Amino acid sequence: MKSIVFLCAALAALVTSASSAVALDEGMWLFNKPPAKELQERYGFTVTPEFLEHLQLSCVRFSTGGSGSFVSGSGLVMTNHHVGADMLAKLSTPVKDLLETGYVAHHLGQELACPDLELDCLYSIEDVTAKVNGAVTAEMNASDAQATRRAQINAIEKEAKEKTGLKPEVVTLFQGGQYHLYLYKNYKDVRLVFAPEKQAAFFGGDPDNFEFPRFNLDCTFFRVYEDGKPLQPRHWLKWSEAGVKENDLVFVAGHPGSTERAFTMAHLEFLRDVRLPFGLAGIFRSEVWLKTFSDRSEEWRRIAEDELFGIQNSRKALTGRLAGLQDPVLMKSKADAEAKLRAAVAANPEWQKQWGSAWDEIAAAETNYRAFYHRFAALGGTTLNLGSDLAGVAKNLVRAADEKVKPNGERLREYSDSSLESLEFQMFSPAPVYPDLEMHKLAMRLSSMAEVLGASDPAVVAALAGKSPRARAEELVRGTKLADVAERKRLHAGGKAALDASNDPLIGLVKALDAESRQLRKRYEDEVQSVERAAYAKIAAANFAVYGDSVYPDATFTLRLSYGKVAGYDEGGHHVDAFTQLGGMFERAKERDEAYPFGVPASWKRAKSKLDLTVPFDFVSTVDIIGGNSGSPTVDRNGAVVGLIFDGNIQSLVWDIAYDDVQGRAVSVDARAMLEVFRKVYSANELADELLRKSTPHS
């Protein structure tokens, strides 16, 4: 198909040579620029268009921020429990907490419709760099050039949607060196099929998170429907009963969120000294607030559980990333690589003239950003994030009304014609809203704003309207009508006139902050983002000239292919085996006297005598992953499922910045463990049979 055989002249944006990727299992590779040479030389594996097409069309992206894959001919989708946890929480009630109990649908009639989950399957890729840059002239400054590109991108996406009916997304690669048009088949009728209880999916909790050995059944299964019937996807992954062994080649296809491996030293220093410390402070604050809320009652614990887990996961991940940036050895390696490339450019007068200024331009942009970053972030950044779901609805209503009256090319990206369908699907979600949690989250954000900016700051004064953060949050949430989906639809349909006439207090809060938020966003786009895009395009061209094109761009939450081998590692003077076994959960629980979070689920205790405790449970590999890869299938040479990515170990947390496989590992649930417990713990024989192609789902 076109997206597989199309080969673009990929620009290099890494500061390492192509040969470094051969030495290590490094790379989050584009499907239209696969690591064919590296795989052949390192593993004797020949990448074929058929292999890539099958894998690409079997994978999906979750709107909740993870990855997944079709694993049956009846639309069955596999992902992680923690990727599906948001839906489990929304489908739960005070009477039945699906995060605590898990869920098994034994036939189609028992599958639960998800309120606002979207899945995207990538159908095609096209290089549109020339189109995006076509109207940009040499006389334009960075800001005007960026605005011109944005207008072109909106137009490209609108035309593609009208022509194909697919969901378009122009993806920025190499920080601005290339632009690709991705076309997705979008699915909105998604239903829950199976989930274990959280205690099985996240055994060991926060203490074991990002660690290994692990004993986690971090999986959930959904089904995609089309026209009211289970989807029959064009491609889906078969299940391997044999599994993998040490040193076997494996692949991961998923949607890594973001990496900073190609960033300049000035940019990395900004992350280290400004953005990450500020972000971590906010995460620590959120964790304390949500933990305090959760401890007040069992029901409040239930409704906050998924958000608290996400905060705790982010805290540990960002702590590891910051530790990498504070490592002088790692930073020296980055500085040395940058100096080497700059020296190569400086040695060629023509190159120096074209690209030599790029690093200084980025440094100047980061200096500008430092001057207003904290204010920008305190006011919710580019999206005016106010912490609460209802405030998010209010913001989208206000901004959509303002943006829709503009020409498509002049709108904010998230309100372009091609984006409105998904925006409205999320905005009109029938998912439950919990006023107590909404008040708590909004109070937390208002308190943080006052702490960062000062209580007498005009924006804070406007937001608080003479009240404390808690009192103001209560007033806003109790006074709003936006919990009613019909009211949201009425305001959205009424457009700017309806929003201008509204006296809803949350609408008023957004209006009070929106003007300055937009000004700060424009300043960021004009003085920082546009400069970065233009300068990184120069660096990409310089890399291409010096090192060739056998490299990959930083992650962008788009589909990538990674590869590696199943392998243990040495740590602290001992060897860590590549595999754990089912029996290890019981042994680990005994070591910890089953103290929380090391208790064995009751369902597992009842089934222990039936289980083969020697079956491999979780395993590690050198596959290159990052946040967003959660839920990605791990497949063998034949493209069959052998595992499910759910984590990395603590040594992998620096992979945002630089990959290293001495100790860093990706962690997967073993396919053999899933089959063993589906039948013997959960009596989910229908699911096991469907995965093994022994039956099809019935109503």
C-alpha positions in Angstrom: 0.0 0.0 0.0 1.0 3.6 -0.5 1.9 4.3 3.1 4.4 1.4 3.2 6.1 1.7 -0.2 6.3 5.4 -0.1 9.9 6.4 0.8 10.6 10.0 1.9 13.9 11.7 2.0 14.0 11.5 5.8 16.0 14.2 7.4 18.2 13.3 10.3 17.5 15.0 13.6 19.6 13.1 16.0 23.1 14.1 17.1 24.4 10.7 16.6 25.6 9.0 13.5 23.7 6.3 11.7 26.2 3.7 12.8 25.2 4.2 16.5 21.8 2.8 15.8 23.5 -0.4 14.5 25.4 -0.9 17.7 22.3 -0.7 19.9 18.6 -1.7 19.5 17.8 2.0 19.4 15.1 3.7 17.4 11.4 4.6 17.2 11.2 4.2 13.5 8.8 5.6 11.0 6.8 2.9 9.2 7.6 4.5 5.9 11.3 4.6 6.8 12.0 1.3 8.5 15.4 0.2 9.9 15.8 -2.4 7.2 19.6 -2.3 7.1 20.0 -2.5 10.9 17.6 -5.4 11.2 19.3 -7.4 8.4 22.8 -6.8 9.8 22.0 -7.3 13.5 19.4 -10.0 13.4 19.3 -11.3 9.8 15.7 -10.2 9.5 14.3 -9.0 6.2 11.7 -6.3 6.5 9.0 -6.7 3.9 6.2 -4.3 2.9 3.8 -7.1 3.8 5.1 -7.4 7.3 4.9 -3.6 7.8 1.5 -3.2 6.3 0.1 -6.0 8.5 1.5 -4.6 11.7 0.5 -1.0 10.8 -3.1 -1.9 10.1 -3.3 -4.1 13.2 -2.4 -1.2 15.6 -4.6 1.5 17.1 -4.1 4.6 19.1 -6.2 5.3 22.2 -7.6 8.7 22.8 -6.8 8.2 26.5 -3.1 8.3 25.6 -1.9 4.8 24.9 -1.6 2.2 22.2 -3.4 -1.1 21.3 -3.9 -3.7 18.6 -6.5 -5.7 16.9 -6.1 -9.4 18.1 -9.1 -11.1 16.5 -11.1 -11.0 13.3 -14.1 -9.7 15.3 -12.7 -6.4 16.3 -11.1 -7.4 19.7 -8.5 -4.9 20.8 -5.8 -5.5 23.4 -4.2 -2.7 25.5 -3.1 -2.2 29.1 -5.3 -2.0 32.1 -3.8 1.4 33.0 -4.7 2.6 29.5 -8.2 1.4 29.9 -8.5 2.5 33.5 -10.2 5.8 32.6 -13.0 3.9 30.9 -13.2 1.4 33.8 -13.7 4.3 36.2 -16.3 6.0 34.0 -18.2 2.7 33.7 -18.1 2.1 37.5 -20.8 3.0 40.1 -20.8 3.3 43.8 -22.3 -0.2 43.8 -19.8 -1.8 41.4 -16.2 -0.5 41.1 -14.7 -2.2 38.0 -11.2 -1.1 39.0 -11.6 -3.1 42.1 -13.6 -6.1 40.8 -12.5 -6.3 37.2 -15.0 -7.3 34.4 -15.6 -10.3 32.2 -18.1 -10.3 29.3 -19.0 -13.8 28.4 -20.9 -12.8 25.3 -21.5 -9.7 23.1 -24.6 -8.7 25.0 -22.6 -8.2 28.2 -20.0 -5.9 26.6 -20.2 -2.4 28.0 -20.3 0.7 25.7 -17.6 3.2 26.6 -18.9 6.8 26.8 -16.1 8.7 25.1 -13.3 6.4 23.9 -11.9 6.8 20.4 -9.5 4.5 18.6 -7.5 5.5 15.5 -6.0 3.1 13.0 -3.3 4.5 10.7 -4.3 3.9 7.1 -1.8 5.9 5.1 1.2 8.3 5.3 2.2 11.0 2.9 5.1 13.5 3.0 3.5 16.9 2.7 6.6 18.9 3.6 6.6 20.8 0.3 3.0 21.7 0.6 3.3 22.9 4.2 6.4 25.0 3.3 5.2 26.0 -0.1 3.8 29.4 0.8 6.7 30.3 3.1 9.1 32.9 1.7 12.6 33.8 2.7 11.5 37.3 3.6 9.1 36.1 6.3 10.1 36.2 9.9 9.7 33.1 12.0 6.3 34.1 13.4 4.8 34.8 9.9 6.3 31.6 8.5 4.8 29.6 11.3 1.4 31.2 10.8 1.6 30.4 7.1 2.5 26.8 7.8 -0.4 26.5 10.2 -2.8 27.8 7.6 -1.4 25.3 5.1 -1.7 22.4 7.6 -5.4 23.3 8.4 -6.1 23.4 4.6 -4.3 20.1 3.9 -6.2 18.4 6.7 -9.6 19.8 5.6 -9.1 18.8 2.0 -8.0 15.3 3.1 -11.0 14.8 5.3 -13.4 15.9 2.6 -11.7 13.7 0.0 -11.3 10.5 2.0 -13.6 10.7 5.0 -10.7 9.6 7.1 -9.4 11.5 10.2 -6.4 13.6 9.1 -3.4 14.7 11.1 -0.4 16.6 9.8 2.5 15.5 12.0 5.5 17.6 12.6 8.7 15.5 12.5 12.3 16.4 13.3 11.0 19.4 15.2 10.0 21.1 12.0 12.3 19.4 9.4 9.4 17.4 7.9 5.6 17.2 7.8 3.7 14.1 7.1 0.0 13.7 6.6 -1.4 10.7 8.5 -4.9 9.4 7.7 -6.7 7.4 10.3 -9.8 5.3 10.4 -11.5 6.6 13.5 -13.7 4.4 15.7 -16.1 5.7 18.4 -18.2 2.6 19.2 -15.9 0.8 21.6 -17.0 -1.6 24.3 -15.4 -3.2 27.3 -14.8 -7.0 27.1 -12.4 -7.9 29.8 -10.3 -6.3 32.6 -8.7 -7.9 35.6 -9.0 -6.3 39.0 -6.5 -3.5 39.6 -4.7 -5.5 42.2 -3.7 -8.1 39.6 -2.9 -5.5 36.9 -0.9 -3.3 39.3 0.4 -5.7 41.8 3.2 -4.0 43.8 1.7 -0.6 43.2 3.9 2.5 43.3 6.8 0.7 45.1 7.3 -1.7 42.1 6.3 0.8 39.4 9.2 1.2 36.9 11.0 -1.7 38.5 11.8 -5.3 37.6 11.2 -8.2 38.4 7.4 -7.5 38.0 4.3 -9.6 38.4 1.5 -7.7 36.7 -1.4 -8.7 34.5 -1.6 -5.2 33.0 -4.1 -5.9 30.2 -7.6 -5.0 29.2 -9.6 -6.0 26.1 -12.2 -3.9 24.2 -14.1 -4.5 21.1 -14.7 -2.1 18.2 -18.2 -2.0 16.6 -19.2 -0.6 13.3 -22.8 -0.2 12.3 -23.8 -1.9 15.5 -21.9 -5.1 14.8 -18.4 -6.3 15.8 -15.8 -4.8 13.3 -14.1 -7.2 11.0 -10.7 -5.4 10.6 -8.6 -5.8 7.5 -5.7 -6.9 9.6 -5.3 -8.3 13.1 -2.5 -10.1 15.0 -2.5 -13.8 15.7 -1.6 -15.1 19.2 1.5 -17.1 19.9 1.0 -20.0 22.3 4.8 -20.8 22.1 5.9 -17.4 23.3 9.5 -16.2 23.3 12.8 -17.2 24.9 16.0 -15.4 25.8 17.7 -13.6 22.9 14.7 -13.9 20.6 14.1 -10.9 18.3 10.9 -9.0 19.1 9.1 -6.0 17.7 6.9 -3.3 19.3 4.5 -1.2 17.2 2.9 1.6 19.1 2.6 5.3 19.7 5.5 6.7 21.8 4.4 10.1 23.2 7.4 12.4 23.1 11.1 12.3 23.4 13.8 15.0 23.5 16.7 13.1 22.0 17.3 15.6 19.3 17.1 18.7 21.4 20.0 21.1 21.6 21.9 21.7 24.8 20.2 25.0 25.4 16.8 23.3 25.0 17.8 20.5 27.3 19.0 22.9 29.9 15.7 24.7 29.8 13.9 21.4 30.5 16.3 20.6 33.3 16.3 24.0 35.0 12.8 25.3 34.3 10.1 23.1 32.8 10.6 19.8 34.6 11.2 21.3 38.1 8.0 23.4 37.7 6.1 20.4 36.4 7.3 18.1 39.1 6.3 20.7 41.8 2.8 20.7 40.4 2.6 16.9 40.3 3.7 16.6 43.9 1.1 19.2 44.9 -1.6 17.3 42.9 -0.6 14.0 44.4 -0.9 15.4 48.0 -4.3 17.0 47.2 -5.8 14.0 45.6 -4.5 11.6 48.3 -6.0 13.8 50.9 -9.3 13.8 49.0 -9.2 10.0 48.5 -8.6 9.3 52.2 -11.8 11.1 53.3 -14.2 8.3 52.2 -14.4 5.1 50.2 -16.5 6.7 47.5 -14.1 9.6 47.2 -11.3 7.1 46.9 -13.1 5.3 44.1 -13.9 8.4 42.0 -10.3 9.8 42.4 -8.4 6.5 42.0 -7.6 6.6 38.3 -6.5 10.3 38.4 -4.3 9.6 41.5 -2.7 6.7 39.7 -1.9 8.8 36.7 -0.4 11.5 38.9 1.8 9.0 40.7 2.9 7.4 37.5 3.9 10.8 36.0 5.7 11.8 39.2 8.0 8.8 39.0 8.5 9.1 35.3 9.4 12.8 35.4 11.7 12.3 38.3 13.7 9.8 36.3 13.8 12.1 33.3 15.0 15.0 35.4 17.7 12.7 37.0 19.0 12.0 33.5 19.2 15.7 32.7 21.1 16.2 35.9 23.6 13.5 35.1 26.8 15.3 34.0 28.1 12.2 32.1 24.9 12.0 30.0 24.9 15.8 29.4 28.5 15.8 28.4 27.8 13.1 25.8 25.1 15.4 24.4 27.4 18.4 24.5 30.1 16.5 22.7 27.8 15.3 20.0 26.5 18.8 19.4 30.0 20.2 19.3 31.0 17.6 16.7 28.0 18.5 14.4 28.6 22.2 14.8 32.3 21.8 13.9 31.4 19.9 10.8 29.0 22.7 9.8 31.5 25.4 10.6 34.2 23.7 8.4 32.0 24.2 5.3 31.4 27.9 4.5 28.2 27.2 2.6 26.8 25.0 5.4 27.8 27.6 8.0 25.9 30.2 6.0 22.8 28.1 5.7 22.6 26.4 9.1 25.3 27.7 11.4 23.0 30.1 13.3 20.5 27.4 14.3 21.9 26.6 17.8 22.1 30.2 18.8 18.6 30.9 17.6 17.2 28.1 19.8 19.3 29.3 22.8 17.7 32.8 22.3 14.3 31.3 22.1 14.7 29.4 25.4 16.0 32.6 27.0 12.9 34.4 25.9 10.7 31.5 27.2 12.3 31.6 30.7 11.0 35.2 31.0 7.3 34.1 30.8 7.2 30.4 31.2 6.0 30.3 34.8 3.1 32.7 34.1 2.2 30.8 31.0 2.1 27.5 32.8 0.3 28.8 35.8 -2.5 30.1 33.5 -2.9 26.6 31.9 -0.4 26.8 29.0 -1.6 26.6 25.4 -4.9 24.8 26.4 -5.9 27.0 29.4 -6.0 23.9 31.5 -7.9 24.7 34.7 -7.7 21.2 36.2 -11.3 20.3 36.2 -13.3 18.4 33.6 -16.2 20.9 33.6 -13.8 23.8 33.3 -12.3 22.1 30.3 -15.8 21.9 28.8 -16.3 25.6 29.5 -13.0 26.4 27.8 -13.8 24.4 24.7 -17.2 26.0 24.4 -15.8 29.5 24.7 -12.8 28.9 22.3 -14.8 26.9 19.8 -17.4 29.8 19.6 -14.6 32.3 19.0 -12.6 30.1 16.5 -15.4 28.8 14.3 -16.3 32.3 13.0 -12.7 32.6 11.7 -11.4 31.3 8.4 -10.2 27.7 8.9 -6.6 28.6 8.2 -6.5 31.2 10.9 -7.9 29.1 13.7 -6.1 27.5 16.6 -5.1 24.0 15.5 -7.5 22.1 17.9 -10.5 24.0 16.5 -9.9 23.5 12.8 -12.6 21.9 10.7 -10.9 18.6 10.7 -10.6 18.5 14.5 -14.1 19.5 15.4 -15.7 16.0 15.1 -13.4 14.5 17.8 -13.6 17.7 19.9 -17.4 17.5 20.0 -17.4 13.8 20.7 -15.3 14.4 23.8 -17.2 17.6 24.8 -20.6 15.9 24.7 -19.4 12.8 26.6 -22.1 11.3 28.9 -19.5 10.1 31.3 -20.4 10.8 35.0 -19.3 14.0 36.6 -18.5 14.1 40.3 -19.1 17.6 41.8 -17.0 16.9 44.9 -14.0 15.9 42.8 -14.5 18.7 40.4 -14.5 21.3 43.2 -11.3 19.7 44.7 -9.4 19.8 41.4 -10.5 23.3 40.6 -9.6 24.5 44.0 -6.2 22.9 43.7 -5.5 24.7 40.4 -6.7 28.0 41.6 -4.6 27.7 44.7 -1.6 26.8 42.6 -2.2 29.8 40.4 -2.3 32.1 43.4 0.9 30.5 44.8 2.9 31.0 41.6 1.6 34.4 40.6 0.7 35.9 44.0 -2.7 36.6 45.5 -2.8 40.2 44.3 -2.0 39.4 40.6 -4.8 40.7 38.3 -5.4 37.2 36.8 -5.7 35.7 40.3 -8.0 38.4 41.5 -10.2 37.9 38.5 -10.2 34.1 38.9 -11.0 34.2 42.6 -13.5 37.0 42.6 -12.9 37.9 46.2 -13.1 34.4 47.6 -10.6 31.7 48.7 -9.7 29.0 46.1 -11.9 26.5 47.9 -14.9 28.8 48.2 -14.5 30.0 44.7 -14.3 26.4 43.3 -17.4 25.4 45.2 -19.3 28.5 43.9 -18.2 27.7 40.3 -19.1 24.0 40.3 -22.3 24.3 42.2 -23.4 27.2 40.0 -22.6 25.7 36.6 -25.1 23.9 34.4 -22.4 22.3 32.3 -22.8 18.9 33.9 -25.9 18.6 31.7 -24.8 17.5 28.2 -27.9 19.0 26.7 -26.8 22.4 28.0 -23.4 22.0 26.5 -25.0 21.1 23.1 -27.3 24.1 23.4 -24.4 26.5 24.0 -22.3 25.0 21.3 -25.1 25.1 18.7 -25.8 28.7 19.7 -22.3 29.8 18.9 -20.7 33.1 20.0 -24.1 34.7 20.6 -25.1 32.0 23.1 -21.7 32.1 24.9 -21.8 35.9 25.1 -25.3 35.8 26.6 -24.4 33.0 29.1 -24.2 33.8 32.8 -22.8 30.3 33.6 -20.0 30.9 36.2 -17.5 28.5 34.6 -18.0 30.2 31.3 -17.3 33.5 33.1 -14.1 32.1 34.7 -12.8 31.1 31.3 -13.7 34.5 29.8 -11.9 36.2 32.6 -8.6 34.4 31.8 -8.9 33.7 28.1 -7.6 36.9 26.7 -4.3 36.8 28.6 -4.0 33.0 28.0 -4.3 33.6 24.3 -1.8 36.5 24.4 0.7 34.2 26.2 0.1 31.4 23.7 0.7 33.8 20.8 3.9 34.9 22.5 5.0 31.3 22.9 4.2 30.5 19.3 5.8 33.7 17.9 8.9 33.9 20.1 9.6 30.2 21.0 7.8 27.6 18.9 8.2 29.3 15.5 11.9 30.0 16.2 12.5 26.4 17.3 10.7 25.0 14.2 12.8 27.0 11.8 16.1 26.4 13.6 15.5 22.7 14.1 14.8 22.4 10.4 18.3 23.8 9.8 19.8 21.3 12.2 17.9 18.5 10.6 19.3 19.5 7.2 22.8 19.7 8.7 22.5 16.2 10.2 21.3 14.9 6.9 24.3 16.4 5.1 26.8 15.1 7.7 25.4 11.7 8.7 22.9 10.5 6.1 19.3 9.6 6.5 19.4 6.3 8.5 18.0 7.8 11.6 14.6 8.4 13.2 12.7 11.5 14.5 11.8 12.2 18.0 8.5 10.6 19.2 5.2 12.4 18.4 2.5 10.1 19.7 2.3 8.6 16.2 2.9 5.0 15.1 6.5 3.8 15.3 8.3 0.5 15.0 10.9 -0.6 17.5 12.9 -3.8 17.8 15.2 -5.6 20.2 15.9 -8.9 21.9 14.5 -10.6 25.0 17.4 -10.2 27.5 18.1 -9.9 31.2 20.7 -7.6 32.6 23.2 -7.2 35.5 22.4 -4.9 38.4 24.0 -4.5 41.8 26.3 -7.4 41.3 23.7 -9.9 40.4 21.9 -11.0 37.2 18.3 -10.1 36.6 16.6 -12.8 34.6 14.6 -11.8 31.6 11.4 -13.6 32.7 9.3 -13.8 35.9 6.8 -16.6 36.6 3.3 -16.7 37.8 4.4 -18.2 41.1 6.5 -15.1 41.7 3.5 -13.1 42.6 2.7 -15.4 45.5 6.3 -15.4 46.6 6.6 -11.7 46.5 3.4 -11.3 48.4 4.7 -13.7 51.1 7.9 -11.7 51.4 5.9 -8.6 52.1 3.3 -10.3 54.4 0.7 -9.3 51.8 0.9 -5.7 53.0 -0.7 -3.2 50.6 0.0 -3.1 47.7 1.4 -6.6 47.7 -1.8 -8.6 48.4 -2.7 -11.5 46.1 -6.1 -10.9 44.7 -8.8 -13.3 46.1 -9.5 -14.7 42.6 -5.9 -15.7 42.3 -5.8 -17.3 45.7 -8.8 -19.4 44.8 -7.3 -20.5 41.6 -3.7 -21.1 42.8 -4.0 -24.9 42.9 -5.1 -25.0 39.3 -2.4 -22.6 37.9 0.9 -23.7 36.4 3.1 -21.4 38.5 6.0 -22.0 36.2 4.3 -20.2 33.2 6.3 -17.0 32.3 4.5 -13.9 33.6 6.4 -10.8 32.6 9.6 -10.3 30.5 12.0 -7.6 29.6 13.6 -6.7 26.2 15.9 -4.1 24.7 13.0 -2.7 22.6 13.1 1.1 22.5 9.9 2.5 24.1 8.6 5.5 26.0 5.4 6.8 27.5 2.5 6.3 25.0 3.8 2.9 24.1 1.7 1.5 26.9 -0.6 -1.1 25.4 1.6 -1.8 22.4 1.8 -5.4 21.2 5.1 -7.2 21.4 5.4 -9.5 18.4 7.8 -12.1 17.1 9.4 -12.5 13.7 6.1 -13.8 12.3 4.1 -10.8 13.6 2.4 -13.0 16.3 1.6 -11.6 19.7 4.1 -12.8 22.4 3.5 -10.0 24.9 2.1 -6.7 25.8 4.2 -3.6 26.7 3.2 -2.1 29.9 6.3 -0.4 31.5 10.0 0.2 31.4 12.4 -0.4 34.3 13.9 2.4 36.3 17.0 2.5 34.1 14.8 3.2 31.0 13.4 6.5 32.4 16.3 8.5 30.7 15.2 7.2 27.3 13.3 10.4 26.8 16.7 12.0 26.4 19.1 9.1 25.3 18.7 5.4 24.7 21.0 2.9 26.3 20.5 -0.9 26.6 23.2 -1.8 29.2 20.4 -2.0 31.9 17.5 -0.2 30.4 14.6 -2.5 29.5 11.0 -2.5 28.2 8.6 -4.7 30.2 5.9 -6.9 28.7 3.1 -9.1 30.0 3.8 -12.6 28.5 1.1 -13.9 26.2 1.3 -17.3 27.8 0.5 -15.9 31.2 -2.6 -14.2 29.8 -4.0 -17.4 28.4 -3.2 -19.3 31.6 -5.1 -16.9 33.9 -7.9 -16.1 31.5 -9.1 -19.7 31.7 -8.1 -20.7 35.3 -8.5 -17.5 37.3 -11.3 -15.5 35.4 -13.2 -18.3 33.6 -12.8 -16.1 30.5 -12.8 -19.1 28.2 -14.6 -17.2 25.4 -11.8 -14.6 25.4 -9.1 -17.3 25.3 -10.8 -19.2 22.5 -11.2 -16.1 20.4 -7.5 -15.2 20.8 -6.6 -18.7 19.7 -9.1 -18.5 16.8 -11.1 -21.4 18.2 -14.4 -19.5 18.3 -16.0 -16.2 17.4 -18.0 -14.1 19.8 -21.7 -14.7 20.1 -24.6 -12.7 21.3 
